[in-house]
């Protein structure tokens, strides 16, 4: 589970009933989640985001290339990337409180190399202006978008943001894993269904199964895929 489940709370509502107020309420809900719980008690907490770090390293990009972490929340991925020498990072999430945690944690020196965006992938505003991404990283955002219109919007934002030759690293619940998370329906994926979703412009370079264990001992099955944008 990623902090970006806030995005899914919105997407779980029928389009006809969603409103600006509902989006704000979803943001407030997750802001409370982040400010009323210790980070290590959150269901998506990773002390070391090793699968993501390994896959980003394997992309072998220049350390000044743009890496975008969608649904970043308060994840320590940004911290580890800074420590590894990456200089051009964007952390995006619907929760401003979550991003504030990261902002304070990395301090002024880290903030020189990280841009923070509060936005909703299904109703993007600031994300519309992002178009120079070399690595798009998504740990557990896409699988919350169970409606076709939400998935289509996600793909549009991805297509606009990712450069030709860039990499999309996407992790979702795997087949045989959870069917609901935080009371929300989720869509399970395989490497093939992820490839079909992204389309012919994205070449699947690698996939791997991963078993994530929460701090209270629950096992959750994920699949990680790396795609390269061809055009």
Buried (B, 14 or more C-beta within 10 A) or exposed (E): BBBBBBBBBBBBBEEEEBEEEEBEEBBEBBBEBBEEEEBEEBBBBBEEBEBBBEBBEEBEBEEEBBBBBBBBBBBBBBBBBBEEEBBBBBBBBBBBBBBBBBBEEBEEEBBEBBBBBBBBBBBBEBBEEBEEBBBBBBBBBBBBBBBEEBBEBBBBBBBBBBBEEBBBBBBBBBEEBBEEBBEBBBBBBBBEBBBEBBEEEBEBBBBBBBEBEBEEEEEBBBBBBBBBBEE
